[in-house]
């Protein structure tokens, strides 16, 4: 597995629609960058969020994803928020996932943190698989709409 460069991310966005909307150049809003960087993509929160100290919350992104079967992605903290003790639970985005991302955010600090709609919130790191998976994601979060979706549980199997 190797991390994708900006060139590979651009190609997958143009040929596969991996990120929509896709911002090819790094931009800054409220002092924080979003869009494409050297080896990741910084996404934006779609709604206002105020986190009190010690408080977790669900959030969702402006961007939608269409992950190819030969790519896996990881949600990674942005250093600007990490230095304020705000962290995303670093989750995996499976090959084959399509839809909007729900993010699990927590303020581990003591002071309230206000995050405005459109602010950059986390970065996404993409990696090539050694071969395309024969088990692309088709699970319970497929085709999520633009909302922060709570956990969904599947039926137990024997």
Steps between C-alpha positions, in 0.01 A plus 500: 500500500638842411359844560367681194667817378313811393542388136325167566224669701440744211483215248253300712283807555490579129460142373302340783330793678668401827428836675211737421536795511873472433726801565828440316692788661550554872279782630472668840188598694503637855876437510471123425578330168279265298517329164783299350841486667814300418362163611152550648179696461361734768120495522256755642220468752154558353343661807579711808621308801575616854688248713513555875803367688496120513206482258472266199281568196415361159567722200486460125701629207418725209679250279361166380721201423510223242793280602633269225537127573881530498519787754445526876483831687553610859355794693793682664507797739594845373788635705325837551221328695726241665697788651174623653426146629224434247530162336312287251472131576727378223277269299548299182316567174470164327561435131165530322348747748275763340334786684546776749733458798378507858785606727536425870653813661598552864626802691751359749583845632326715758400798288203510262590484130284660231529354151322689223322341205754469218802486732765239421460221756708185420729367233453183299804286413460256208695177446523254209409139574737233365210379278140624467290342772251227411285625791425869438293673766125459456407538867256689714662844450512480120352806325468704820327831447632835619428461871683375807382139520497317833627142530295237320501139612478192284310179576706229669583197288556146627 
